[in-house]
């Protein structure tokens, strides 16, 4: 199993550009989430999905879109990048049972100039 | 609302010292899970332990031990005889079963541990 994979690992954007961060898991997990990590703030939930076709907002959803057309993939779209979105982004997945541990991808380091 | 507080932003110790990382949480739910994750300099998040709210037994895994005290809403993490490889950011996190998402983790701010040779 590859676990949770994310691409790209690093990305530099200019203000106003759009891009998609990719996330995939091969563990057949129903739950998938996107977090951002900023210094001194821990990880904050952006969006999450409880299954294919179902998504919802987390703590800091503004400026991001998600969709979940398959169980395996959960891409995160930045519609018009802003410097405030400079961060490290983590995708996570877990089984349907809420007691299950969340497993994280390796992260994407995004810089918006 | 849920909250996790890790009051120690940075800790620096000398190798072989014992070190305790504090975690205090807030939740109104009676059923919840607590987690510790390690983030080494390479950046990935590594799961260390999960504890449910009904199990207050302390846990030991090698040099790592965890002390869960419901009365003080704390879930502290101790590293015995620390090593340079323990240098990392450590996150405490909380998930309540009442959360409709089922997958939402509330993280603390993290504690940067530096173990010097």
HADDOCK unambig.tbl for C-alpha pairs under 7 A between the chains (distance, minus, plus):
assign (segid A and resid 31 and name CA) (segid B and resid 103 and name CA) 6.28 0.50 0.50
assign (segid A and resid 40 and name CA) (segid B and resid 109 and name CA) 5.46 0.50 0.50
assign (segid A and resid 41 and name CA) (segid B and resid 109 and name CA) 4.77 0.50 0.50
assign (segid A and resid 42 and name CA) (segid B and resid 107 and name CA) 5.82 0.50 0.50
assign (segid A and resid 42 and name CA) (segid B and resid 108 and name CA) 5.59 0.50 0.50
assign (segid A and resid 42 and name CA) (segid B and resid 109 and name CA) 3.98 0.50 0.50
assign (segid A and resid 42 and name CA) (segid B and resid 110 and name CA) 5.74 0.50 0.50
assign (segid A and resid 43 and name CA) (segid B and resid 107 and name CA) 5.87 0.50 0.50
assign (segid A and resid 50 and name CA) (segid B and resid 101 and name CA) 6.74 0.50 0.50
assign (segid A and resid 98 and name CA) (segid B and resid 97 and name CA) 6.41 0.50 0.50
assign (segid A and resid 98 and name CA) (segid B and resid 102 and name CA) 4.67 0.50 0.50
assign (segid A and resid 98 and name CA) (segid B and resid 103 and name CA) 5.98 0.50 0.50
assign (segid A and resid 99 and name CA) (segid B and resid 33 and name CA) 6.97 0.50 0.50
assign (segid A and resid 104 and name CA) (segid B and resid 45 and name CA) 6.17 0.50 0.50
assign (segid A and resid 106 and name CA) (segid B and resid 44 and name CA) 4.92 0.50 0.50
assign (segid A and resid 107 and name CA) (segid B and resid 44 and name CA) 6.78 0.50 0.50
